[in-house]
Amino acid sequence: MKRSNSNTLERCKKFFSKAKNSFTGKYQLYTGEKLNWFQVIFRLEKSVLPAILPWVIVSGLYGFLVSLLYRYGVPIGFPHKSGVLTNAILTFNVGFTLLLVFRTNTANERFWEGRKLWGSLVNTVRNLAQGIYIVVKEQSPKDKVQKEATLRLLVAFAVAMKLHLRAECLDEQVESLMSEIQYLKLQETHHPPLQIAFWIRDYLQHQHDRNCLNIYQLTALHKLVDDLVDILGGCERILKTPLPIIYSIKLRQLLLIFCLLLPLEIVTNLIWWTGVITAFVSFTLLSIEEIGSQMEEPFGHDPSDLPLDAICNTMQHNVEELITLAPSSEFDWRV
């Protein structure tokens, strides 16, 4: 047994060491999916390319048109001797870059706030599951069945919260975590996570009325349910309060102006390479803007969004382990 534990510990160390140093290992640690380097890159780029590729092509063709006109004698490029024009373009570039950085940083803050809320959800579900399992007294075999059903409702709350944030209907995973009657009632409500939280509270209150919980235990467990609802409200705040639309509009306007001015600024030196460089620069800037747009709403299905499916599966595994492996109340832990 001791040797088995040592081998398990060694495998865990190797896995986390790999995750720390490897790009694919970090992706596996984040999403739970084991992919090679090419598959990870392809999946991440696949979510960005369809949105920006038409604009990149247009930018490249525009740059080629500018170089063609310049090659045939049309004075279309900016003169290098114009210091006022150069300073004006430089000032524009600085302002545009600052706005792009602001957009990216704001999206990143929203992403990490969402991740912290879901991390708190995992901890709260674990604490509440252990609290219910240990604190609520069982007076009959039926009590154990009700307790296990309530523990699964904790997972159902997380799954229903995920679907609620994605504006999706209830699925088979939610159905498997509750009785048929509860599932039918849940389909009729407009806010499934709140209904599940109510059922959990109702169970705790019923156990208190049966003298299976004292008032202090009831208060502590209700506080954890309060935390579940607060986390739900925090995620809804992120979802329903996007970045003011004026920032997105202004950023796209400046991005368009930048892509229009760039070929005129570089054509005198690059000539036929103007289209290629313009397409490359527009691809880079548009990618950053699109990534910020995706991270602004981190609860969706994009590869750069939060791995909510993996987080919900983790909570379900934790609860099922507690139900299956936790000792009974008669277990003597001192042995």
RAJO-V81412 format. One record per backbone hydrogen bond with DSSP energy under -1.0 kcal/mol. CO is the residue of the C=O (numbers start at 1). NH is the residue of the N-H. Records with the same first field share a line. If there is no record, write none. Layout:
BEGIN
CO=NH, NH
END
This chain:
BEGIN
1=5
2=6
3=7
4=8
5=9
6=10
7=11
8=12
9=13
10=14
11=15
12=16
13=17
14=18
15=19
16=20
17=21
18=22
22=26
23=27
24=28
25=29
26=30
27=31
28=32
36=40
37=41
38=42
39=43
40=44
41=45
42=46
45=48, 49
48=52
49=53
52=56
53=57
54=58
55=59
56=60
57=61
58=62
59=63
60=64
61=65
62=66
63=67
64=68
65=69
66=70
67=71
68=72
69=74
70=73
74=76
81=83
82=86
83=87
84=88
85=89
86=90
87=91
88=92
89=93
90=94
91=95
92=96
93=97
94=98
95=99
96=100
97=101
98=102
99=103
100=104
101=105
102=106
103=107
104=108
105=109
106=110
107=111
108=112
109=113
110=114
111=115
112=116
113=117
114=118
115=119
116=120
117=121
118=122
119=123
120=124
121=125
122=126
123=127
124=128
125=129
126=130
127=131
128=132
129=133
130=134
131=135
132=136
141=145
142=146
143=147
144=148
145=149
146=150
147=151
148=152
149=153
150=154
152=156
153=157
154=158
155=159
156=160
157=161
158=162
159=163
160=164
161=165
162=166
163=168
171=175
172=176
174=177
175=178
179=183
180=184
181=185
182=186
183=187
191=195
192=196
193=197
194=198
195=199
196=200
197=201
198=202
199=203
200=204
201=205
202=206
203=207
204=208
205=209
206=210
207=212
208=211
212=137
214=218
215=219
216=220
217=221
218=222
219=223
220=224
221=225
222=226
223=227
224=228
225=229
226=230
227=231
228=232
229=233
230=234
231=235
232=236
233=237
234=238
235=239
236=240
244=247
245=249
246=250
247=251
248=252
249=253
250=254
251=255
252=256
253=257
254=258
255=259
256=260
257=261
258=262
261=265
262=266
263=267
264=78
266=269, 270
267=271
270=273
271=274
273=277
274=278
275=279
276=280
277=281
278=282
279=283
280=284
281=285
282=286
283=287
284=288
285=289
286=290
287=291
288=292
289=293
290=294
291=295
292=296
294=297
298=306
302=305
306=308
307=311
308=312
309=313
310=314
311=315
312=316
313=317
314=318
315=319
316=320
317=321
318=322
319=323
320=324
321=325
322=326
328=331
332=335
END
